[in-house]
Amino acid sequence: MPTHPHSRALYTTEQLRELEGAALTTMGITGYDLMHRAATAALHSLRRHWPQLRQLGICCGPGNNGGDGFLLGVLARAAGLQVEIVALSTTSHGDAAVARREWEAAGGRVQLWDAQSKLPVVDVLVDALYGIGFNRALEPSAARLIDSMHASGKPVLALDVPTGLNADTGHCLGVAVRADLTLTFIADKRGLHSGRAADHVGVLELASLGAPDSVYAGIQPDARLLAAEAMPSRERYANKGYNGHVLVIGGDHGMAGAVRLAGESALRAGAGLVSVATRADHLLALNATRPELMVHAVDDLQALVPLLEHASVLALGPGLGQGAWAHALWQATLGVNKPLVLDADGLNLLAQRPCTFNVPTVLTPHPGEAGRLLGVSTADVERDRFSAVRELARCYSATVVLKGSGSLVADPDGRLDVCPWGNPGMASGGMGDLLTGVIAALLAQGCTASRAARLGVGLHARAGDLAAQHGERGLLASDLLAPLRLLGNGLSGQAHD
C-alpha cells in the first residue's frame, strides 16, 4: 500500500461516514465531486497496475459505489478505453443517478444484468456493486454476477470494499468478490484486514481523495495496523539475569514438542534463562536436542513450587492436556501471581474455571478457544472477531491475542491492533507454542503485557513470512526460529537469505 500519513489507522463504517461528512465540509465540495475524485483515483490505479489495458468492464450497483463505477466509465472512455457497463438495476440512487445520466449522455450503454446475461469480454473487470454499507447476503442475481466475474478469469479491481465483504468485521455472509486489487477511499476500513478479508481484498491501496489531515484529527481510529519493530539494543554491560527467567509449563505424555518449541522460541526472542516444567519421560529428549533449556521433571506439585519461585515470567499451556496433572499445575501456576502467558489447554482450563487477572497477563486463543472462553460458538467469534477479542480482554482483565488471518491484539482499555503479516503456511502445528514463547520472553525483558503481545505477534508473523520465501506449504514452526532471531535484532530478510 502506498505510504500515507494515516495508512495504519483503521476505522468502522460509522466512523467513515463521519470522516466523509467532515471531508465534504472542510474541502467545500459536494458528494458528487467526491465521487468524481474516487473515479479519477480508480482510473489512475488501473493504469498503474494494468498498463496494457484496452477493454474495461464495470459492474455497477444502484448506490454510490455504482456511481463511482459510472463516472469511472466516463473518464475511461474519454481516455480512449473501450468500456462496457453492466448494472444490477434499471435505476440508481442519489448522486449515483447523476453519474449514470452522465455516462448515458456521453453515449455509454448500460447492459442490465438478468438471468440470461453474460459478461462482456474485457481485459479487466471492476467491482462497483456495493460499498461499505452493505451487510447482508447478496441477492441471487448479484451472486450470479460475482460468480461470472470469477469464472471469467480476468483480474478484478474492487472499489472501496469487495462486494459481499463486511467492511466492519471482514466476514462474508455468502458469495463475495475475490479482488486482485482493492482501492479503498478516504480511510482504511478495519474489516479489510482480518478474517476472510485475506481471500478477497488482494493488493490494498488507499486513496484519501484529497481529505486534509484536519479531517482525521477529529476522529480516533477504532484500531491500528501494527508497525514493524525490533527490540532495542542491549547495554554492553549485561548478563543473563538482566533478561528474565521464563518458565514454560506443559508437555503431558507424548507432547514434548510443544514445550520444546515454546522454550526455544523464548530463548531466540532474548530471554536470559528458560526452564521447562514437564513430564519426566521428556527429560532425556529435550536435554539432548536443546541443552540450553533447563528441563525439570514435574510429576507432582512439590517439584513445581521451587521452579515457580525462581521464574520471573510463566508460560502455561503448550501440550498441557486437561487431565488431573494439568489441572493441578494450572491451579498452582495461577496462584503465584506472576506475569503470565496462557495458551492452548491453559485456555481451555480457564474456560472451565473463569477468573480475572491482576498481574500482567496475555491470553492467546485461536477462534475455537475464544469461543469456549466467551461461551459462544467458533462461528460467532468469526462473525465479528473485533468484538470478540475486545470482550475477552474486558472479561478477563488481560491482553488478548485472537490468532488467525489478521491476528488481533486487544487490551482491557479498548485498544486494538491488527497484524498485517503472516501467511497460510503458518496454519500448522506448533506455531501457537512458538508465539507463547516469544511473548513470554518479551515480558521477561521488561515489556508490558500490551507491548509484549503487540511486538511478539508482529515478530512471529514477520518471521513466518521470511520463512515462507521458499514456499508456504510444508512450513514448520521451527523454520521460524532463525528469522525470528534476525528480526528481533533489527536485521533484514537478506541476512536470512
C-alpha positions in Angstrom: 0.0 0.0 0.0 1.4 3.5 -0.8 2.7 5.4 2.2 0.1 7.7 3.6 0.1 9.6 6.9 -2.9 7.7 8.1 -2.3 4.4 6.4 -2.1 2.4 9.7 -5.3 3.9 11.1 -8.4 1.6 10.7 -12.0 2.8 11.0 -15.5 1.5 11.3 -18.2 2.2 8.7 -19.8 4.6 11.2 -16.6 6.5 11.5 -16.1 6.5 7.8 -19.4 8.3 7.3 -18.2 10.9 9.9 -14.9 11.3 8.0 -16.7 11.7 4.7 -19.0 14.3 6.1 -16.1 16.2 7.6 -14.1 16.0 4.3 -17.0 17.5 2.3 -17.4 20.3 4.8 -13.7 21.1 5.1 -13.0 20.9 1.4 -16.2 22.7 0.5 -17.2 20.2 -2.2 -20.3 18.0 -2.9 -20.8 14.3 -2.7 -20.8 14.2 -6.4 -17.4 16.0 -6.5 -16.0 13.4 -4.1 -17.4 10.6 -6.3 -15.6 12.2 -9.3 -12.3 12.1 -7.3 -12.9 8.5 -6.5 -13.4 7.7 -10.2 -10.2 9.6 -11.1 -8.2 7.7 -8.5 -9.6 4.4 -9.8 -8.5 5.2 -13.4 -5.0 6.1 -12.2 -4.8 2.8 -10.3 -6.0 0.8 -13.3 -3.3 2.5 -15.4 -0.6 1.7 -12.9 -1.4 -1.9 -12.4 -2.6 -2.8 -16.0 -0.7 -0.5 -18.3 -1.7 -2.6 -21.4 -5.4 -2.2 -20.5 -7.6 -1.6 -23.6 -11.1 -3.0 -22.7 -12.7 -2.4 -19.4 -15.8 -4.0 -17.9 -17.5 -2.2 -14.9 -20.2 -3.9 -12.8 -22.4 -1.2 -11.1 -24.8 -1.4 -8.2 -27.6 1.0 -7.5 -25.9 3.1 -4.9 -22.8 5.4 -4.6 -20.4 2.6 -5.2 -22.1 2.1 -8.6 -21.9 5.9 -9.1 -18.1 5.6 -8.7 -18.3 2.9 -11.4 -20.3 5.0 -13.8 -18.0 8.0 -13.5 -15.0 5.7 -13.9 -16.6 4.6 -17.2 -16.9 8.2 -18.3 -13.3 9.0 -17.6 -12.0 5.8 -19.0 -13.9 6.3 -22.3 -12.5 9.8 -22.5 -9.0 8.4 -22.0 -9.5 6.1 -25.1 -10.5 2.8 -23.4 -13.3 0.6 -24.6 -15.8 0.4 -21.7 -18.7 -1.9 -21.1 -21.0 -1.3 -18.1 -23.2 -4.0 -16.5 -25.8 -2.8 -14.0 -27.8 -4.7 -11.4 -30.9 -2.4 -11.7 -32.7 -0.1 -14.1 -32.2 2.9 -11.7 -29.6 4.4 -9.4 -30.0 6.5 -6.3 -28.8 9.9 -5.3 -25.5 11.1 -6.7 -25.2 7.7 -8.5 -28.2 8.6 -10.6 -26.4 11.8 -11.7 -23.3 9.7 -12.6 -25.4 7.2 -14.5 -27.0 10.0 -16.6 -23.6 11.5 -17.3 -22.5 8.1 -18.6 -25.5 7.8 -20.8 -25.3 11.4 -22.0 -21.7 10.6 -23.1 -23.0 7.8 -25.3 -22.4 5.0 -22.9 -24.6 1.9 -23.0 -25.9 0.1 -19.9 -26.4 -3.7 -20.0 -28.9 -4.8 -17.4 -27.9 -8.0 -15.7 -30.5 -10.7 -15.7 -30.8 -14.5 -15.7 -29.7 -14.8 -19.4 -26.9 -12.2 -19.3 -23.2 -12.8 -19.9 -20.3 -10.6 -19.0 -18.6 -8.8 -21.9 -15.1 -10.0 -22.9 -12.7 -7.4 -21.5 -9.2 -7.2 -20.1 -10.1 -6.1 -16.5 -13.3 -6.1 -14.5 -14.3 -3.5 -11.9 -16.4 -4.3 -8.9 -18.6 -1.2 -8.2 -21.6 -3.1 -6.9 -21.9 -2.4 -3.2 -19.8 -0.3 -0.8 -19.2 -0.1 3.0 -22.9 0.0 4.0 -23.6 -3.5 2.6 -24.1 -6.0 5.5 -26.4 -8.8 4.2 -26.3 -11.8 2.0 -26.3 -10.9 -1.7 -29.5 -11.3 -3.8 -29.3 -14.3 -6.3 -28.7 -12.1 -9.4 -25.8 -10.2 -7.7 -24.3 -13.5 -6.5 -24.5 -15.0 -10.1 -22.8 -11.8 -11.4 -20.0 -12.3 -9.0 -19.7 -15.9 -9.9 -19.4 -14.9 -13.5 -16.7 -12.4 -12.7 -14.7 -15.1 -11.1 -15.4 -17.6 -13.9 -14.1 -15.1 -16.5 -10.5 -15.5 -15.2 -10.0 -11.7 -15.6 -8.3 -9.6 -12.9 -10.7 -7.6 -10.7 -10.4 -4.2 -9.2 -12.8 -3.6 -6.3 -13.8 0.0 -5.5 -13.7 0.8 -1.7 -14.6 -2.7 -0.5 -15.0 -6.0 -2.3 -18.7 -6.6 -2.6 -20.0 -9.1 -0.1 -17.2 -8.5 2.5 -18.4 -6.7 5.6 -16.2 -3.6 6.0 -16.5 -3.7 9.8 -15.8 -7.3 10.5 -14.2 -9.0 7.5 -16.9 -11.6 7.5 -18.8 -12.8 4.4 -22.4 -13.9 4.6 -22.3 -15.7 1.3 -20.7 -15.0 -2.1 -18.2 -12.2 -2.1 -15.9 -10.7 -4.8 -12.3 -12.0 -4.8 -10.4 -8.9 -6.0 -6.9 -8.8 -7.3 -6.7 -5.1 -6.2 -8.9 -3.1 -3.8 -8.8 0.7 -3.9 -10.3 2.0 -0.7 -11.3 5.6 -0.3 -10.7 8.3 2.3 -9.5 6.0 5.1 -8.8 2.3 5.6 -11.5 0.0 7.0 -10.8 -2.5 9.7 -12.7 -5.3 8.0 -10.2 -5.3 5.1 -7.5 -6.7 7.4 -8.9 -9.7 9.4 -10.9 -12.8 9.0 -12.0 -13.7 5.4 -10.6 -10.4 4.0 -7.3 -12.1 3.1 -9.0 -14.1 0.4 -11.0 -11.2 -1.0 -9.0 -7.9 -0.9 -5.9 -8.7 -2.9 -3.5 -5.8 -3.0 -4.8 -2.9 -1.0 -4.3 0.7 -1.9 -5.7 3.8 -0.1 -6.8 6.9 -1.9 -7.5 9.8 0.5 -9.3 11.8 -2.2 -7.6 14.9 -1.0 -9.0 14.9 2.5 -6.8 17.1 4.7 -5.1 16.0 7.9 -7.6 18.0 10.0 -10.4 15.7 8.9 -8.6 12.7 10.5 -7.5 14.6 13.6 -11.1 14.8 14.9 -11.9 11.1 14.9 -9.8 8.5 16.9 -9.3 5.3 14.8 -11.1 2.2 16.1 -7.9 0.1 15.5 -4.4 0.4 14.1 -2.1 -1.8 12.0 1.0 -3.0 13.8 4.2 -1.4 12.7 7.4 -3.4 12.1 9.6 -3.2 15.2 12.7 -4.8 16.7 13.8 -5.0 20.3 16.0 -2.1 21.5 19.7 -2.8 21.6 21.2 -4.1 24.8 23.6 -2.4 27.1 27.1 -3.9 26.7 27.3 -4.4 30.4 24.7 -7.2 30.6 24.3 -10.7 31.9 21.7 -13.4 31.6 19.9 -12.2 34.8 19.1 -8.9 33.1 16.8 -10.5 30.6 14.5 -12.5 32.7 13.7 -16.1 33.5 10.9 -17.8 31.6 9.3 -21.0 33.0 7.4 -23.0 30.3 4.8 -25.4 31.9 3.2 -28.2 29.9 4.1 -31.2 27.8 1.9 -34.0 29.0 2.8 -37.5 27.8 3.6 -37.5 24.1 3.6 -33.7 23.8 7.3 -32.8 24.5 7.4 -30.9 21.2 5.1 -28.2 22.4 7.2 -27.2 25.4 10.4 -27.5 23.3 9.1 -25.1 20.7 7.8 -22.6 23.4 11.1 -22.8 25.3 13.3 -22.5 22.3 11.4 -19.5 20.9 11.7 -17.8 24.3 15.5 -18.2 24.0 15.6 -17.0 20.4 13.4 -14.0 21.4 16.0 -13.0 24.0 15.1 -14.4 27.4 18.1 -14.8 29.6 17.1 -18.1 31.1 14.4 -20.6 30.1 13.2 -23.5 32.3 10.8 -26.2 31.3 8.5 -28.0 33.7 7.2 -31.2 32.1 6.8 -34.9 32.4 9.8 -37.0 33.5 9.8 -39.1 30.3 10.6 -36.0 28.2 13.8 -35.0 30.0 16.3 -37.1 28.0 15.0 -36.0 24.6 14.8 -32.3 25.5 18.2 -32.1 27.1 19.8 -33.9 24.2 18.2 -31.7 21.5 18.3 -28.3 23.2 20.7 -28.3 26.0 20.3 -24.5 26.6 16.8 -25.3 28.1 16.8 -26.2 31.8 14.4 -29.1 31.8 12.8 -30.4 35.0 10.6 -33.4 35.8 7.4 -32.2 37.4 5.2 -35.2 38.1 3.8 -33.6 41.3 3.2 -30.1 42.7 6.1 -30.3 45.1 8.6 -30.3 42.2 6.8 -27.3 40.6 6.9 -25.0 43.6 10.6 -24.0 43.6 10.5 -23.5 39.8 7.6 -21.1 40.2 9.5 -19.2 42.8 12.6 -18.7 40.7 10.9 -17.7 37.4 10.1 -14.1 36.5 7.5 -15.0 33.8 5.3 -18.1 33.4 4.2 -19.6 30.1 1.4 -22.1 30.7 -0.4 -24.4 28.3 1.7 -25.8 25.5 1.0 -29.6 25.4 -0.6 -29.3 28.9 -3.6 -31.5 28.4 -6.7 -31.3 30.6 -6.2 -34.2 32.9 -5.6 -34.2 36.7 -1.9 -33.4 36.2 -2.8 -30.4 34.1 -5.5 -29.2 36.5 -3.0 -29.3 39.4 -0.3 -27.4 37.5 -2.8 -24.9 36.2 -4.2 -24.0 39.6 -0.7 -23.8 41.2 0.6 -21.5 38.4 -2.3 -19.1 38.6 -1.9 -18.9 42.3 1.6 -17.4 42.4 0.6 -14.0 40.7 3.5 -13.7 38.3 3.4 -12.3 34.7 1.8 -15.0 32.6 1.2 -16.1 29.1 -1.7 -18.5 28.8 -2.2 -20.7 25.7 -3.7 -23.9 24.4 -5.1 -26.2 27.2 -4.3 -23.4 29.7 -7.1 -21.5 28.0 -9.4 -24.5 27.9 -9.0 -24.9 31.6 -9.6 -21.2 32.1 -12.9 -21.6 30.2 -13.9 -24.3 32.8 -12.9 -22.1 35.7 -13.0 -18.4 34.6 -11.2 -15.8 36.6 -9.8 -12.3 36.1 -6.1 -11.4 36.3 -4.4 -8.7 38.4 -0.9 -9.3 37.1 0.4 -8.7 33.5 -1.3 -11.5 31.6 -1.5 -12.3 27.8 -4.1 -14.8 26.5 -3.5 -16.2 23.0 -6.6 -18.1 21.9 -7.5 -19.3 18.4 -11.2 -18.8 17.4 -12.3 -22.1 18.9 -10.6 -21.4 22.3 -12.0 -17.8 22.2 -15.5 -19.2 21.7 -15.1 -21.5 24.7 -13.8 -18.6 26.8 -16.9 -16.5 25.8 -19.4 -19.3 25.9 -20.3 -18.9 22.2 -19.6 -20.9 19.0 -16.5 -20.6 16.9 -18.7 -19.2 14.1 -19.9 -16.5 16.4 -16.4 -15.4 17.1 -15.5 -15.4 13.4 -18.6 -13.3 12.6 -17.1 -10.4 14.5 -13.5 -11.0 15.6 -13.1 -7.4 16.7 -16.0 -7.5 19.2 -14.9 -11.0 20.4 -11.3 -10.0 21.2 -12.4 -6.8 23.0 -14.9 -8.7 25.0 -12.3 -11.3 26.0 -9.9 -8.5 27.1 -12.7 -6.9 29.2 -14.0 -10.1 30.8 -10.6 -11.5 31.8 -8.8 -8.2 32.5 -5.9 -9.3 30.3 -4.3 -8.5 27.0 -5.7 -10.9 24.4 -4.3 -12.1 21.1 -7.0 -13.6 18.8 -5.0 -15.7 16.4 -5.8 -16.3 12.7 -5.7 -14.4 9.5 -5.2 -10.8 10.6 -4.4 -11.6 14.2 -5.9 -9.1 16.7 -4.4 -7.7 19.9 -6.8 -6.1 22.4 -6.2 -4.5 25.8 -8.8 -4.2 28.6 -8.9 -0.4 28.0 -10.2 -1.0 24.4 -7.0 -0.5 22.4 -6.9 -2.8 19.4 -4.1 -3.6 17.0 -4.3 -5.7 13.8 -1.4 -7.7 12.4 -0.8 -7.2 8.7 1.7 -10.0 8.3 1.5 -13.8 8.2 0.6 -16.4 5.7 -1.4 -19.7 5.3 1.8 -21.8 5.7 1.6 -20.8 9.4 -1.6 -22.8 9.8 0.3 -25.8 11.1 1.1 -27.4 14.4 3.4 -25.7 16.8 3.0 -22.1 15.6 1.0 -21.1 18.7 3.6 -22.7 21.0 6.2 -20.6 19.3 4.2 -17.4 19.8 3.7 -18.2 23.5 7.5 -18.4 24.0 8.1 -15.2 22.1 5.6 -13.2 24.2 6.9 -14.7 27.4 10.4 -13.7 26.5 9.4 -10.1 25.8 7.6 -9.9 29.1 10.7 -11.3 30.8 12.8 -8.5 29.2 10.6 -5.8 30.7 7.8 -5.2 28.2 4.3 -4.5 29.5 1.7 -7.2 28.6 0.4 -5.0 25.8 3.8 -4.2 24.4 4.9 -7.9 24.6 1.8 -9.0 22.8 2.0 -6.5 20.0 5.7 -6.8 19.4 5.5 -10.6 19.8 2.7 -11.1 17.3 4.5 -8.8 14.8 7.8 -10.6 15.1 6.2 -14.0 14.9 4.2 -13.2 11.8 7.1 -11.5 10.0 9.3 -14.4 10.8 6.7 -16.7 9.2 6.7 -14.6 6.1 10.5 -14.7 5.9 10.5 -18.5 6.4 7.9 -18.9 3.7 10.0 -17.3 1.0 10.6 -20.7 -0.5 7.0 -21.8 -0.2 4.2 -21.8 2.3 3.1 -25.4 2.0 5.2 -27.6 4.3 6.3 -24.7 6.6 7.4 -25.9 10.1 7.1 -23.9 13.3 10.9 -24.5 13.9 11.6 -22.8 10.5 10.7 -19.5 12.1 13.4 -19.6 14.8 16.3 -18.3 12.7 14.4 -15.4 11.1 12.8 -14.6 14.5 16.3 -14.1 15.9 17.2 -11.8 13.0 14.1 -9.7 13.2 14.3 -9.3 16.9 17.8 -7.8 16.4 16.6 -5.5 13.6 18.2 -7.4 10.8 16.7 -7.8 7.4 15.4 -10.7 5.4 18.6 -10.5 3.2 20.5 -11.8 6.2 18.2 -14.8 6.4 18.7 -15.5 2.7 
